[in-house]
Structure formats: C-alpha cells, structure tokens
Amino acid sequence: MNVAVRIRNLLTRCGAHYTLILGVVKSGRTSIIMAPLGNMEKGLTRAAMEHELQRVLGYYDLGELRSARRVKRGFVNENWVMETTRGRSFLKRRHPHLRNPDVIRAQHALIAHLRGVGFPAPAILPAVSGASFLVLDGELYEVQAYIEGTPYDHANLAHFREAALTLGRYHTHVQSFAPEAMRALGELYSPEVLSTTLTHLTEAWEIEQDHDLAQTARQLDAHAVDLAKRFADHRALLHLVIHGDYYAGNLLFEDDRIVGVVDYDKARWQPRVVELAEALIYFASPRPGHLKHLVYPGFLNWESFARFLRHYARAATLDESEDHAVPDYVRCIWLSISLQRLLEKGPRPAKAPEALREVLALGDWAAANARRMVEVGHIAKEQS
C-alpha cells in the first residue's frame, strides 16, 4: 500500500473537510430537494430536483413521493428522508470516492450479517431489480429502512454505557465476517502516514524558516519515529471489519437503548484496536476541553476512559497485545488527524505556533500516559 493511497484513506476519516480536499463543491447543501452533483451545480429548480427523486423512486417499489427532507448529519454523502405513499425511508447518494461496487456489496453484506444476529443495523431496501443499490446517470443511490430514534445525549450515562457495550457487541458479531473487498482498502493510521503528513505541513507552512516551529516539528517527528518502532510490535493484532465511523451521530436511541447503528460507508478491515482507540478518543474526551486550535478538545478523561473500557469488556475482551497497542493508536490518531486538519486550512495561520504546540501536547500526553492506559485497561477487564 503506497503512501498516496494511505493518505487518501486518512482523508476519508476527515469528515467535513473530505469533500473540500477532493475539490468537490456541494453548492446545494441548503436546498431541500436532492439532485445529482452536476445538476445541483447547474442550479436546477426545486421542481426539477423533485423530479430527480421521483426518477430514483421509479426503480423501487416504495410508492409515490410525498415529501423529502435533507438530513444534515454527514458531510460526505447526500442523505434524505423520504415520505412516500408506503411510508418513510432513507435515501443516500454516495460520494464519488465511496462508489466502489464491490466494496458497497460487501458493506451491504455486512449489514445483512449484523441484522441476522439481531444487531440494530438498518435494512437495505432493494430496487425492483433485486440489486441493493442503483446506478443512474452516473450517480449511485441506496435506500434504507428509516429508523425512528433520538440522538445520543452526552450527559446521559446510560447512553454512554450503551455506546460502549454496543461497540463491543459489534466487534464480537463481525469476527466471522471477512469479505475480500474490505481487506484491500488499506490501513487508516500508521507512523508512515503521520510522517508524510508532517512533511507536507512543514513544506506548506515553510516551517523550517521559523526556529520555534521547526523545533516543534522535530519533536513531532520524534513521535513518528518512536511510533514506528512501537507499531512494529503490533503486527499480530486481531483484525476485523470495523464500523469505520462509530460516534454519537451514528447512534439512535429509544429511551436508553440503542435502536440504530447507521452509516457503514467506511467499514473496512482493520485492527480492532483502531476503532476502540477512535471511540475512546471521542467518548472519553472532555466537553468542553482546554485546546483551542484543534479538532480534539483535550486530553482524555480518566473516569470516562475507564468506564468505556469496562462496559466494552462486557461484550468483547482485548488480548494483551491489544491492551498495549491502544495507547500507541490513540497517539497516532491524535497526531495524524490534528496535523491533517491543520494542513487542510491552507497557508500558515497567525496562530500556527500555538496550534502546533497543542498537537505536540497531545502526543506528549499520550506517550507519558501509555502505561497508565494499559493499567486502566487491565482493571476494566477485571471489573467487567
């Protein structure tokens, strides 16, 4: 897997900035009716775009369109909730870089596998032809059953518990599922990608011309070198198909119970600890935090970190090698995504020194607390 492909895989993780990086301008984001990207850029009328929705529905046995509303969650695909004469459904128009037919079929097979074991994944509604997705005028659409639910509440400890437990259940359910198409997508995080991103930022910001910035960059490079040595010991990690985007926005609740885990567009073959580290970063981060210039709010909250691992361990148990890999992936993810987001902002900003020092602070914290993360993980397993 070459560096360009790995960088592309990393950009896929960058959410709101992913379309910007790839030069896609979604000029119709506030419109209430969907049209293919090219049509949106041409400024078609609402009536014409309604007609486009109706054309898509013509390939499904879902009745006549009554209304449609844009779902604001998500920044990569175009998503819509449709009301038809036969009920409500969820329509997705795939981003051009998420349209590999073999991968989509594998993702839909994953959803079917999960539903078969009782996991709350949304049903894929087939077209009249029986296909699980539709290609029309160069666009790729898929329709899912609509799941009624309320969003994740960060202040609700029962929601937190359910999020951790459900991730563990997901990882347990997918251990027997390993389609070849998902094995070929490449790794999401690695010291090599981190180092390459730092090099690109150094060039874009002309860091070598600033003594303080150059010193911070060298310290960040030392993290990449250290992680490369540590990752070399992680080659025997358990791999499985991760969900790929497990966070609050993809969880739907009925009271304190998860009734929907949605959006499998980034599912791929990865070490299990990749997704656990991502989840720990998301669910155990302080809100609000002390960091001002990064996508991450601050260092992990130890109580939340331990609680998440304890609930997760009720459904899935990490082995010793995974316990020791978690801190390294936390550090690699923090550094890689933070640097990439800064790179996306373009020319060096006035607050560049402060931003780069915050990135370094994340890396230093993760390295200094690696042993404690492992110990907390051990205790969490014992208490689960």
C-alpha positions as CSV (number, residue, x, y, z in Angstrom):
1,M,0.0,0.0,0.0
2,N,1.7,3.2,-1.2
3,V,1.7,6.5,0.7
4,A,-0.7,8.2,-1.6
5,V,-3.3,5.5,-1.0
6,R,-2.7,5.7,2.7
7,I,-3.1,9.5,2.7
8,R,-6.4,9.0,0.8
9,N,-7.6,6.6,3.4
10,L,-6.7,9.1,6.1
11,L,-8.6,11.9,4.3
12,T,-11.6,9.7,4.3
13,R,-11.6,10.0,8.1
14,C,-11.6,13.8,8.0
15,G,-15.3,14.2,7.8
16,A,-16.4,17.8,7.0
17,H,-13.1,18.5,5.2
18,Y,-13.0,15.5,3.0
19,T,-15.1,17.0,0.2
20,L,-13.1,20.2,0.3
21,I,-9.8,18.3,-0.1
22,L,-11.1,16.5,-3.1
23,G,-12.3,19.7,-4.8
24,V,-16.0,18.9,-4.6
25,V,-18.2,21.9,-4.1
26,K,-21.7,21.0,-2.8
27,S,-23.4,24.2,-3.8
28,G,-26.8,22.9,-3.0
29,R,-26.3,21.9,0.6
30,T,-29.1,24.1,1.9
31,S,-31.6,23.0,-0.8
32,I,-34.4,20.8,0.5
33,I,-34.5,18.6,-2.6
34,M,-31.7,16.4,-3.8
35,A,-30.2,16.3,-7.3
36,P,-27.0,14.7,-8.7
37,L,-23.9,16.9,-8.1
38,G,-23.7,18.1,-11.6
39,N,-27.4,19.1,-11.7
40,M,-27.0,21.0,-8.4
41,E,-24.1,23.0,-9.8
42,K,-26.3,23.9,-12.8
43,G,-28.9,25.4,-10.4
44,L,-31.9,23.3,-11.4
45,T,-35.3,24.3,-10.0
46,R,-36.8,22.6,-7.0
47,A,-39.4,21.1,-9.3
48,A,-36.7,19.6,-11.5
49,M,-34.9,18.2,-8.4
50,E,-38.1,16.7,-7.1
51,H,-38.4,15.0,-10.5
52,E,-35.0,13.5,-9.9
53,L,-36.1,12.0,-6.6
54,Q,-39.1,10.6,-8.3
55,R,-37.0,9.1,-11.0
56,V,-34.9,7.2,-8.4
57,L,-38.1,6.0,-6.7
58,G,-39.3,4.7,-10.1
59,Y,-36.7,1.9,-9.7
60,Y,-38.1,0.9,-6.2
61,D,-41.4,-0.4,-5.0
62,L,-41.8,2.2,-2.4
63,G,-44.9,4.2,-3.7
64,E,-45.1,7.8,-4.7
65,L,-43.1,10.6,-3.3
66,R,-45.0,12.9,-0.9
67,S,-42.1,14.9,0.7
68,A,-38.4,14.8,1.3
69,R,-36.1,16.5,3.7
70,R,-32.3,16.8,3.7
71,V,-30.6,15.0,6.6
72,K,-27.9,17.4,7.9
73,R,-25.9,14.7,9.6
74,G,-22.9,13.7,7.5
75,F,-20.6,15.6,5.2
76,V,-19.6,13.1,2.6
77,N,-22.8,11.7,1.1
78,E,-26.1,13.4,0.3
79,N,-28.7,11.9,2.6
80,W,-32.5,12.3,2.5
81,V,-35.5,11.1,4.5
82,M,-38.4,10.5,2.0
83,E,-42.0,10.2,2.8
84,T,-43.9,8.1,0.2
85,T,-47.4,6.6,0.0
86,R,-45.9,3.5,1.6
87,G,-44.1,5.1,4.4
88,R,-40.7,6.6,5.3
89,S,-37.3,5.6,4.0
90,F,-33.7,6.9,4.0
91,L,-32.1,7.7,0.6
92,K,-28.3,8.1,0.2
93,R,-26.4,9.4,-2.8
94,R,-22.9,8.2,-2.5
95,H,-19.9,10.5,-2.8
96,P,-17.8,9.7,-5.9
97,H,-15.0,8.3,-3.8
98,L,-17.3,5.9,-1.9
99,R,-18.7,4.2,-5.0
100,N,-16.7,1.0,-5.4
101,P,-19.4,-1.5,-6.3
102,D,-17.5,-4.5,-4.7
103,V,-17.0,-2.6,-1.5
104,I,-20.6,-1.4,-1.4
105,R,-21.8,-5.0,-1.9
106,A,-19.5,-6.1,0.9
107,Q,-20.8,-3.3,3.2
108,H,-24.4,-4.4,2.4
109,A,-23.5,-8.0,3.1
110,L,-22.1,-6.8,6.5
111,I,-25.4,-5.1,7.3
112,A,-27.3,-8.3,6.4
113,H,-24.9,-10.3,8.6
114,L,-25.4,-7.9,11.5
115,R,-29.2,-8.0,11.1
116,G,-29.0,-11.7,11.0
117,V,-27.6,-11.8,14.6
118,G,-30.0,-9.2,15.9
119,F,-27.7,-6.1,15.8
120,P,-29.6,-2.9,15.1
121,A,-28.3,-2.1,11.6
122,P,-30.8,-0.5,9.1
123,A,-32.3,-2.8,6.5
124,I,-31.2,-2.2,2.9
125,L,-34.2,-1.8,0.7
126,P,-33.6,-3.4,-2.7
127,A,-34.5,-2.0,-6.1
128,V,-37.2,-3.7,-8.2
129,S,-34.3,-5.5,-9.9
130,G,-33.2,-7.0,-6.6
131,A,-29.9,-5.0,-6.5
132,S,-29.0,-3.4,-3.2
133,F,-28.1,-0.1,-4.9
134,L,-29.0,1.9,-8.0
135,V,-26.7,3.5,-10.6
136,L,-28.5,6.2,-12.5
137,D,-27.0,8.8,-14.8
138,G,-23.5,8.2,-13.2
139,E,-24.8,8.6,-9.6
140,L,-25.1,5.8,-7.1
141,Y,-28.0,5.6,-4.8
142,E,-29.1,3.3,-2.0
143,V,-32.2,3.2,0.1
144,Q,-32.5,2.0,3.7
145,A,-35.4,1.5,6.0
146,Y,-35.9,4.5,8.2
147,I,-35.1,4.0,11.9
148,E,-37.0,6.2,14.3
149,G,-34.8,7.3,17.2
150,T,-33.5,10.1,19.3
151,P,-29.8,11.3,19.2
152,Y,-27.1,10.5,21.7
153,D,-27.1,12.6,24.8
154,H,-23.6,13.3,26.1
155,A,-24.9,14.0,29.6
156,N,-26.7,10.7,29.8
157,L,-24.5,8.0,31.4
158,A,-26.9,5.3,30.2
159,H,-26.3,6.4,26.6
160,F,-22.5,6.3,27.3
161,R,-22.8,2.7,28.7
162,E,-24.9,1.6,25.7
163,A,-22.4,3.1,23.2
164,A,-19.5,1.2,24.8
165,L,-21.4,-2.0,25.2
166,T,-22.8,-1.9,21.6
167,L,-19.4,-1.3,20.1
168,G,-18.2,-4.4,22.0
169,R,-21.1,-6.4,20.7
170,Y,-20.5,-5.2,17.1
171,H,-16.8,-6.3,17.3
172,T,-17.9,-9.7,18.6
173,H,-20.5,-10.2,15.9
174,V,-18.2,-9.4,13.0
175,Q,-15.3,-11.6,13.9
176,S,-16.7,-14.3,11.5
177,F,-17.2,-11.8,8.7
178,A,-14.2,-11.1,6.4
179,P,-15.0,-10.2,2.8
180,E,-12.0,-9.8,0.5
181,A,-13.2,-6.4,-0.9
182,M,-12.8,-4.8,2.6
183,R,-9.3,-6.3,3.1
184,A,-7.9,-4.3,0.2
185,L,-8.8,-0.8,1.4
186,G,-5.5,-0.3,3.3
187,E,-4.7,0.8,6.8
188,L,-6.2,4.0,8.2
189,Y,-3.4,5.1,10.6
190,S,0.3,4.4,10.6
191,P,3.6,6.2,11.6
192,E,4.4,6.4,7.9
193,V,1.2,8.4,7.1
194,L,1.9,10.5,10.2
195,S,5.4,11.3,9.0
196,T,4.3,12.1,5.4
197,T,1.6,14.4,6.7
198,L,4.1,16.2,8.9
199,T,6.4,16.6,5.9
200,H,3.6,18.1,3.8
201,L,2.7,20.5,6.6
202,T,6.4,21.5,7.0
203,E,6.5,22.4,3.3
204,A,3.1,24.1,3.2
205,W,3.8,26.3,6.2
206,E,7.5,26.8,5.4
207,I,8.2,25.6,8.9
208,E,12.0,25.5,8.5
209,Q,12.1,29.3,8.2
210,D,10.8,29.7,11.7
211,H,13.0,28.5,14.5
212,D,10.3,27.8,17.1
213,L,8.0,26.0,14.6
214,A,11.0,23.9,13.3
215,Q,11.8,22.8,16.8
216,T,8.2,21.7,17.5
217,A,8.2,19.9,14.1
218,R,11.3,18.0,15.1
219,Q,9.7,16.9,18.3
220,L,6.6,15.7,16.4
221,D,8.9,13.8,14.1
222,A,10.4,12.1,17.1
223,H,6.9,10.9,18.0
224,A,6.6,9.4,14.5
225,V,9.9,7.6,14.8
226,D,9.0,6.3,18.2
227,L,5.6,5.1,17.0
228,A,7.2,3.3,14.0
229,K,9.3,1.2,16.5
230,R,6.2,0.5,18.6
231,F,4.0,-0.3,15.7
232,A,6.5,-2.9,14.6
233,D,5.5,-4.9,17.6
234,H,1.8,-4.8,16.8
235,R,1.7,-6.9,13.7
236,A,-0.2,-9.8,15.3
237,L,-3.2,-7.7,16.3
238,L,-6.7,-9.1,15.8
239,H,-8.2,-7.7,12.6
240,L,-11.9,-7.5,11.7
241,V,-14.3,-5.2,9.8
242,I,-14.7,-2.1,11.8
243,H,-17.8,0.1,11.5
244,G,-15.5,2.9,10.5
245,D,-17.5,5.9,11.8
246,Y,-18.6,4.9,15.3
247,Y,-19.6,8.1,17.1
248,A,-22.7,9.8,18.6
249,G,-24.1,11.0,15.2
250,N,-24.5,7.4,14.0
251,L,-26.3,6.1,17.1
252,L,-30.1,6.3,17.5
253,F,-31.8,5.7,20.8
254,E,-35.2,4.8,22.2
255,D,-35.0,5.9,25.8
256,D,-31.7,4.5,27.0
257,R,-31.5,1.7,24.4
258,I,-29.7,1.8,21.1
259,V,-32.2,1.0,18.3
260,G,-30.0,2.0,15.4
261,V,-26.3,2.0,14.4
262,V,-26.1,3.6,11.0
263,D,-23.7,4.6,8.3
264,Y,-21.4,1.7,7.3
265,D,-19.8,3.5,4.3
266,K,-16.4,3.5,5.9
267,A,-16.4,-0.1,7.1
268,R,-13.1,-1.8,6.4
269,W,-10.7,-4.4,7.5
270,Q,-8.5,-3.0,10.3
271,P,-7.0,-4.0,13.7
272,R,-9.9,-4.0,16.2
273,V,-8.0,-1.5,18.4
274,V,-8.1,1.1,15.7
275,E,-11.8,1.5,16.3
276,L,-11.6,1.2,20.0
277,A,-8.9,3.9,20.1
278,E,-11.1,6.1,18.0
279,A,-14.1,5.5,20.2
280,L,-12.1,6.2,23.4
281,I,-10.9,9.5,21.9
282,Y,-14.4,10.5,21.0
283,F,-16.4,9.3,24.1
284,A,-13.7,10.0,26.7
285,S,-12.7,13.5,25.6
286,P,-13.8,16.4,27.8
287,R,-16.6,18.7,26.6
288,P,-15.6,21.4,26.5
289,G,-11.8,21.0,26.6
290,H,-8.8,23.2,27.0
291,L,-7.4,23.0,23.5
292,K,-8.3,26.0,21.2
293,H,-6.9,25.2,17.8
294,L,-7.5,21.5,17.1
295,V,-10.4,19.3,16.3
296,Y,-9.8,17.4,19.6
297,P,-11.0,19.3,22.8
298,G,-8.3,18.0,25.2
299,F,-6.7,15.1,27.0
300,L,-8.8,12.0,27.8
301,N,-10.9,12.0,31.0
302,W,-9.6,9.0,33.1
303,E,-13.0,8.2,34.6
304,S,-14.7,8.2,31.2
305,F,-11.8,6.2,29.7
306,A,-12.1,3.5,32.4
307,R,-15.9,3.4,32.3
308,F,-15.9,3.0,28.5
309,L,-13.4,0.1,28.6
310,R,-15.3,-1.5,31.4
311,H,-18.6,-1.5,29.5
312,Y,-16.9,-2.5,26.3
313,A,-15.3,-5.5,28.0
314,R,-18.7,-6.9,28.9
315,A,-19.1,-7.8,25.3
316,A,-15.6,-8.1,23.9
317,T,-12.2,-8.9,25.6
318,L,-8.9,-7.5,24.3
319,D,-5.8,-9.7,24.4
320,E,-2.6,-8.5,26.0
321,S,-1.1,-7.3,22.7
322,E,-4.2,-5.1,22.1
323,D,-4.0,-3.7,25.6
324,H,-0.5,-2.4,24.8
325,A,-1.4,-1.2,21.3
326,V,-4.3,1.1,22.5
327,P,-2.1,4.0,23.7
328,D,0.0,3.9,20.5
329,Y,-3.1,4.1,18.3
330,V,-4.5,6.9,20.5
331,R,-1.3,8.9,20.0
332,C,-1.0,8.1,16.2
333,I,-4.7,9.1,15.6
334,W,-4.4,12.3,17.6
335,L,-1.2,13.4,15.8
336,S,-2.3,12.3,12.3
337,I,-5.7,13.8,12.3
338,S,-4.6,17.0,14.1
339,L,-1.8,17.6,11.6
340,Q,-4.0,16.8,8.6
341,R,-6.7,19.2,9.7
342,L,-4.1,22.0,10.1
343,L,-2.8,21.2,6.6
344,E,-6.3,21.5,5.2
345,K,-6.5,25.1,6.4
346,G,-4.0,26.2,3.8
347,P,-1.3,28.8,4.3
348,R,0.3,29.1,7.7
349,P,-2.1,30.9,10.1
350,A,-1.1,33.5,12.6
351,K,-1.8,31.0,15.4
352,A,0.4,28.3,13.9
353,P,2.9,28.1,16.8
354,E,0.0,27.7,19.3
355,A,-1.7,25.1,17.2
356,L,1.4,23.0,16.6
357,R,2.2,23.2,20.3
358,E,-1.2,21.8,21.1
359,V,-0.6,18.9,18.7
360,L,2.7,18.2,20.4
361,A,0.9,18.4,23.8
362,L,-1.5,15.6,22.7
363,G,1.4,13.4,21.6
364,D,3.4,14.1,24.8
365,W,0.4,13.3,27.0
366,A,-0.4,10.0,25.2
367,A,3.3,8.9,25.4
368,A,3.6,9.9,29.1
369,N,0.4,8.1,30.0
370,A,0.8,5.0,27.9
371,R,1.5,2.7,30.8
372,R,-1.5,4.1,32.8
373,M,-3.8,3.5,29.8
374,V,-2.7,-0.1,29.8
375,E,-3.2,-0.5,33.5
376,V,-6.6,1.1,33.4
377,G,-7.5,-1.4,30.6
378,H,-6.4,-4.3,32.7
379,I,-8.5,-3.1,35.7
380,A,-11.5,-2.5,33.4
381,K,-11.4,-6.1,32.2
382,E,-11.2,-7.4,35.8
383,Q,-14.2,-5.3,36.8
384,S,-16.4,-6.0,33.8
